[in-house]
Amino acid sequence: MNGTKAALRDEVRQLAEEAFHHKLISGYGDGADSDEFQILIEGKPRHLPLDQARSFLNELLLSSSIR
């Protein structure tokens, strides 16, 4: 994994941790593919590419007035 992808994964993990802490998602983790991230919403897993996961989590946090 290159440095850019690793930085993106770290950013997504931080966003997911914040969303989880605020009970906006029910879980998160690495996806089966190195370009994926898994987000559990209402107990249902969603496997998203890293860039889409970042956008989704940012929008979720913004819409919840957390950011």
N, CA, C and O atoms as CSV, one atom per row, in Angstrom:
chain,resi,resn,atom,element,x,y,z
A,1,MET,N,N,0.862,-1.166,0.000
A,1,MET,CA,C,0.000,0.000,0.000
A,1,MET,C,C,0.909,1.229,0.000
A,1,MET,O,O,1.840,1.328,0.800
A,2,ASN,N,N,0.629,2.148,-0.893
A,2,ASN,CA,C,1.466,3.343,-0.954
A,2,ASN,C,C,1.093,4.331,0.147
A,2,ASN,O,O,0.082,4.164,0.830
A,3,GLY,N,N,1.922,5.362,0.311
A,3,GLY,CA,C,1.724,6.330,1.387
A,3,GLY,C,C,0.415,7.079,1.299
A,3,GLY,O,O,-0.226,7.337,2.318
A,4,THR,N,N,0.006,7.434,0.076
A,4,THR,CA,C,-1.242,8.176,-0.105
A,4,THR,C,C,-2.441,7.336,0.318
A,4,THR,O,O,-3.340,7.818,1.005
A,5,LYS,N,N,-2.441,6.072,-0.102
A,5,LYS,CA,C,-3.549,5.183,0.255
A,5,LYS,C,C,-3.570,4.917,1.755
A,5,LYS,O,O,-4.640,4.833,2.357
A,6,ALA,N,N,-2.395,4.784,2.356
A,6,ALA,CA,C,-2.321,4.555,3.797
A,6,ALA,C,C,-2.849,5.773,4.554
A,6,ALA,O,O,-3.549,5.627,5.556
A,7,ALA,N,N,-2.515,6.967,4.079
A,7,ALA,CA,C,-3.003,8.190,4.716
A,7,ALA,C,C,-4.523,8.295,4.587
A,7,ALA,O,O,-5.206,8.699,5.529
A,8,LEU,N,N,-5.047,7.928,3.417
A,8,LEU,CA,C,-6.494,7.953,3.196
A,8,LEU,C,C,-7.182,6.947,4.121
A,8,LEU,O,O,-8.211,7.261,4.720
A,9,ARG,N,N,-6.626,5.751,4.240
A,9,ARG,CA,C,-7.200,4.729,5.123
A,9,ARG,C,C,-7.193,5.231,6.570
A,9,ARG,O,O,-8.167,5.030,7.296
A,10,ASP,N,N,-6.113,5.876,6.990
A,10,ASP,CA,C,-6.044,6.420,8.355
A,10,ASP,C,C,-7.112,7.493,8.575
A,10,ASP,O,O,-7.759,7.533,9.622
A,11,GLU,N,N,-7.288,8.363,7.574
A,11,GLU,CA,C,-8.309,9.414,7.674
A,11,GLU,C,C,-9.703,8.802,7.785
A,11,GLU,O,O,-10.514,9.233,8.604
A,12,VAL,N,N,-9.975,7.794,6.954
A,12,VAL,CA,C,-11.276,7.118,6.977
A,12,VAL,C,C,-11.485,6.443,8.331
A,12,VAL,O,O,-12.581,6.493,8.889
A,13,ARG,N,N,-10.445,5.818,8.854
A,13,ARG,CA,C,-10.558,5.153,10.152
A,13,ARG,C,C,-10.859,6.170,11.263
A,13,ARG,O,O,-11.657,5.883,12.155
A,14,GLN,N,N,-10.233,7.345,11.221
A,14,GLN,CA,C,-10.502,8.385,12.220
A,14,GLN,C,C,-11.944,8.896,12.111
A,14,GLN,O,O,-12.617,9.090,13.123
A,15,LEU,N,N,-12.408,9.109,10.877
A,15,LEU,CA,C,-13.791,9.547,10.683
A,15,LEU,C,C,-14.767,8.495,11.186
A,15,LEU,O,O,-15.763,8.821,11.832
A,16,ALA,N,N,-14.476,7.219,10.886
A,16,ALA,CA,C,-15.346,6.127,11.324
A,16,ALA,C,C,-15.362,6.032,12.850
A,16,ALA,O,O,-16.407,5.787,13.452
A,17,GLU,N,N,-14.210,6.227,13.464
A,17,GLU,CA,C,-14.138,6.185,14.926
A,17,GLU,C,C,-14.990,7.301,15.538
A,17,GLU,O,O,-15.691,7.085,16.526
A,18,GLU,N,N,-14.922,8.480,14.948
A,18,GLU,CA,C,-15.731,9.605,15.430
A,18,GLU,C,C,-17.221,9.324,15.239
A,18,GLU,O,O,-18.020,9.571,16.143
A,19,ALA,N,N,-17.598,8.810,14.069
A,19,ALA,CA,C,-18.998,8.489,13.801
A,19,ALA,C,C,-19.493,7.389,14.749
A,19,ALA,O,O,-20.628,7.438,15.222
A,20,PHE,N,N,-18.643,6.409,15.020
A,20,PHE,CA,C,-19.005,5.324,15.936
A,20,PHE,C,C,-19.191,5.874,17.351
A,20,PHE,O,O,-20.143,5.508,18.040
A,21,HIS,N,N,-18.291,6.742,17.778
A,21,HIS,CA,C,-18.359,7.344,19.111
A,21,HIS,C,C,-19.667,8.121,19.305
A,21,HIS,O,O,-20.222,8.153,20.403
A,22,HIS,N,N,-20.146,8.740,18.233
A,22,HIS,CA,C,-21.394,9.508,18.288
A,22,HIS,C,C,-22.612,8.656,17.932
A,22,HIS,O,O,-23.714,9.178,17.764
A,23,LYS,N,N,-22.405,7.336,17.819
A,23,LYS,CA,C,-23.479,6.366,17.553
A,23,LYS,C,C,-24.187,6.592,16.213
A,23,LYS,O,O,-25.382,6.330,16.077
A,24,LEU,N,N,-23.423,7.084,15.222
A,24,LEU,CA,C,-23.980,7.274,13.883
A,24,LEU,C,C,-23.826,6.012,13.038
A,24,LEU,O,O,-24.581,5.804,12.088
A,25,ILE,N,N,-22.855,5.173,13.379
A,25,ILE,CA,C,-22.657,3.884,12.722
A,25,ILE,C,C,-22.510,2.842,13.828
A,25,ILE,O,O,-22.170,3.176,14.963
A,26,SER,N,N,-22.769,1.575,13.488
A,26,SER,CA,C,-22.700,0.538,14.509
A,26,SER,C,C,-21.389,-0.231,14.489
A,26,SER,O,O,-21.177,-1.109,15.326
A,27,GLY,N,N,-20.498,0.087,13.538
A,27,GLY,CA,C,-19.195,-0.561,13.493
A,27,GLY,C,C,-18.442,-0.182,12.234
A,27,GLY,O,O,-18.984,0.463,11.337
A,28,TYR,N,N,-17.178,-0.594,12.183
A,28,TYR,CA,C,-16.346,-0.282,11.024
A,28,TYR,C,C,-15.116,-1.184,11.033
A,28,TYR,O,O,-14.790,-1.801,12.047
A,29,GLY,N,N,-14.447,-1.249,9.898
A,29,GLY,CA,C,-13.219,-2.034,9.810
A,29,GLY,C,C,-12.712,-2.090,8.382
A,29,GLY,O,O,-13.331,-1.561,7.459
A,30,ASP,N,N,-11.577,-2.740,8.223
A,30,ASP,CA,C,-10.992,-2.895,6.897
A,30,ASP,C,C,-11.851,-3.824,6.056
A,30,ASP,O,O,-12.419,-4.794,6.559
A,31,GLY,N,N,-11.938,-3.512,4.767
A,31,GLY,CA,C,-12.667,-4.372,3.846
A,31,GLY,C,C,-11.795,-5.524,3.392
A,31,GLY,O,O,-10.612,-5.587,3.730
A,32,ALA,N,N,-12.368,-6.425,2.637
A,32,ALA,CA,C,-11.633,-7.583,2.125
A,32,ALA,C,C,-10.534,-7.158,1.160
A,32,ALA,O,O,-9.492,-7.809,1.079
A,33,ASP,N,N,-10.758,-6.086,0.440
A,33,ASP,CA,C,-9.797,-5.539,-0.515
A,33,ASP,C,C,-9.080,-4.372,0.151
A,33,ASP,O,O,-9.674,-3.674,0.973
A,34,SER,N,N,-7.806,-4.147,-0.192
A,34,SER,CA,C,-7.046,-3.065,0.430
A,34,SER,C,C,-7.580,-1.689,0.045
A,34,SER,O,O,-7.249,-0.699,0.698
A,35,ASP,N,N,-8.394,-1.608,-0.997
A,35,ASP,CA,C,-8.984,-0.342,-1.432
A,35,ASP,C,C,-10.369,-0.120,-0.843
A,35,ASP,O,O,-11.056,0.831,-1.215
A,36,GLU,N,N,-10.788,-0.993,0.078
A,36,GLU,CA,C,-12.141,-0.948,0.631
A,36,GLU,C,C,-12.133,-0.676,2.125
A,36,GLU,O,O,-11.148,-0.927,2.818
A,37,PHE,N,N,-13.254,-0.158,2.600
A,37,PHE,CA,C,-13.471,0.018,4.029
A,37,PHE,C,C,-14.897,-0.435,4.318
A,37,PHE,O,O,-15.809,-0.154,3.540
A,38,GLN,N,N,-15.089,-1.124,5.416
A,38,GLN,CA,C,-16.413,-1.633,5.776
A,38,GLN,C,C,-17.020,-0.750,6.859
A,38,GLN,O,O,-16.388,-0.466,7.876
A,39,ILE,N,N,-18.252,-0.325,6.624
A,39,ILE,CA,C,-18.984,0.487,7.592
A,39,ILE,C,C,-20.295,-0.233,7.885
A,39,ILE,O,O,-21.027,-0.594,6.965
A,40,LEU,N,N,-20.588,-0.440,9.157
A,40,LEU,CA,C,-21.847,-1.069,9.550
A,40,LEU,C,C,-22.846,0.007,9.925
A,40,LEU,O,O,-22.633,0.794,10.847
A,41,ILE,N,N,-23.947,0.017,9.180
A,41,ILE,CA,C,-25.006,0.980,9.419
A,41,ILE,C,C,-26.260,0.198,9.758
A,41,ILE,O,O,-26.747,-0.599,8.956
A,42,GLU,N,N,-26.779,0.433,10.955
A,42,GLU,CA,C,-27.947,-0.298,11.443
A,42,GLU,C,C,-27.723,-1.808,11.337
A,42,GLU,O,O,-28.634,-2.560,10.992
A,43,GLY,N,N,-26.503,-2.235,11.638
A,43,GLY,CA,C,-26.156,-3.648,11.635
A,43,GLY,C,C,-25.891,-4.260,10.279
A,43,GLY,O,O,-25.598,-5.452,10.188
A,44,LYS,N,N,-25.986,-3.469,9.219
A,44,LYS,CA,C,-25.775,-3.984,7.867
A,44,LYS,C,C,-24.437,-3.484,7.328
A,44,LYS,O,O,-24.202,-2.277,7.280
A,45,PRO,N,N,-23.553,-4.409,6.921
A,45,PRO,CA,C,-22.245,-3.982,6.420
A,45,PRO,C,C,-22.322,-3.395,5.017
A,45,PRO,O,O,-23.040,-3.895,4.151
A,46,ARG,N,N,-21.568,-2.333,4.817
A,46,ARG,CA,C,-21.408,-1.740,3.490
A,46,ARG,C,C,-19.923,-1.682,3.199
A,46,ARG,O,O,-19.143,-1.166,4.000
A,47,HIS,N,N,-19.539,-2.206,2.065
A,47,HIS,CA,C,-18.146,-2.189,1.640
A,47,HIS,C,C,-18.002,-1.071,0.616
A,47,HIS,O,O,-18.574,-1.135,-0.471
A,48,LEU,N,N,-17.234,-0.051,0.973
A,48,LEU,CA,C,-17.087,1.121,0.118
A,48,LEU,C,C,-15.621,1.341,-0.229
A,48,LEU,O,O,-14.742,1.082,0.593
A,49,PRO,N,N,-15.350,1.820,-1.451
A,49,PRO,CA,C,-13.986,2.253,-1.759
A,49,PRO,C,C,-13.589,3.353,-0.771
A,49,PRO,O,O,-14.450,4.076,-0.268
A,50,LEU,N,N,-12.307,3.477,-0.497
A,50,LEU,CA,C,-11.839,4.422,0.521
A,50,LEU,C,C,-12.330,5.843,0.291
A,50,LEU,O,O,-12.755,6.505,1.238
A,51,ASP,N,N,-12.279,6.326,-0.947
A,51,ASP,CA,C,-12.702,7.705,-1.207
A,51,ASP,C,C,-14.199,7.890,-0.967
A,51,ASP,O,O,-14.624,8.935,-0.474
A,52,GLN,N,N,-14.995,6.885,-1.311
A,52,GLN,CA,C,-16.436,6.968,-1.061
A,52,GLN,C,C,-16.745,6.859,0.429
A,52,GLN,O,O,-17.668,7.505,0.925
A,53,ALA,N,N,-15.972,6.043,1.140
A,53,ALA,CA,C,-16.153,5.910,2.584
A,53,ALA,C,C,-15.859,7.246,3.267
A,53,ALA,O,O,-16.581,7.651,4.178
A,54,ARG,N,N,-14.802,7.927,2.829
A,54,ARG,CA,C,-14.469,9.240,3.400
A,54,ARG,C,C,-15.600,10.236,3.147
A,54,ARG,O,O,-16.012,10.953,4.059
A,55,SER,N,N,-16.097,10.283,1.923
A,55,SER,CA,C,-17.198,11.203,1.594
A,55,SER,C,C,-18.445,10.881,2.405
A,55,SER,O,O,-19.088,11.779,2.947
A,56,PHE,N,N,-18.784,9.604,2.486
A,56,PHE,CA,C,-19.975,9.183,3.224
A,56,PHE,C,C,-19.876,9.592,4.695
A,56,PHE,O,O,-20.817,10.157,5.252
A,57,LEU,N,N,-18.730,9.304,5.317
A,57,LEU,CA,C,-18.568,9.613,6.742
A,57,LEU,C,C,-18.555,11.115,6.987
A,57,LEU,O,O,-19.133,11.585,7.968
A,58,ASN,N,N,-17.903,11.876,6.108
A,58,ASN,CA,C,-17.908,13.334,6.239
A,58,ASN,C,C,-19.332,13.877,6.165
A,58,ASN,O,O,-19.722,14.715,6.978
A,59,GLU,N,N,-20.103,13.403,5.197
A,59,GLU,CA,C,-21.493,13.858,5.044
A,59,GLU,C,C,-22.333,13.459,6.251
A,59,GLU,O,O,-23.163,14.238,6.721
A,60,LEU,N,N,-22.119,12.260,6.746
A,60,LEU,CA,C,-22.855,11.781,7.917
A,60,LEU,C,C,-22.562,12.657,9.134
A,60,LEU,O,O,-23.477,13.044,9.861
A,61,LEU,N,N,-21.298,12.962,9.351
A,61,LEU,CA,C,-20.917,13.803,10.481
A,61,LEU,C,C,-21.433,15.232,10.306
A,61,LEU,O,O,-21.889,15.847,11.270
A,62,LEU,N,N,-21.367,15.757,9.098
A,62,LEU,CA,C,-21.868,17.111,8.849
A,62,LEU,C,C,-23.380,17.201,9.014
A,62,LEU,O,O,-23.884,18.161,9.596
A,63,SER,N,N,-24.098,16.216,8.512
A,63,SER,CA,C,-25.556,16.244,8.603
A,63,SER,C,C,-26.043,16.059,10.033
A,63,SER,O,O,-27.176,16.411,10.360
A,64,SER,N,N,-25.190,15.508,10.879
A,64,SER,CA,C,-25.544,15.317,12.283
A,64,SER,C,C,-25.058,16.469,13.146
A,64,SER,O,O,-25.111,16.401,14.374
A,65,SER,N,N,-24.585,17.526,12.500
A,65,SER,CA,C,-24.098,18.743,13.173
A,65,SER,C,C,-22.952,18.468,14.133
A,65,SER,O,O,-22.796,19.160,15.139
A,66,ILE,N,N,-22.159,17.465,13.824
A,66,ILE,CA,C,-21.001,17.139,14.657
A,66,ILE,C,C,-19.770,17.870,14.135
A,66,ILE,O,O,-18.871,18.196,14.910
A,67,ARG,N,N,-19.721,18.125,12.860
A,67,ARG,CA,C,-18.583,18.841,12.258
A,67,ARG,C,C,-19.051,20.138,11.687
A,67,ARG,O,O,-18.251,20.893,11.134
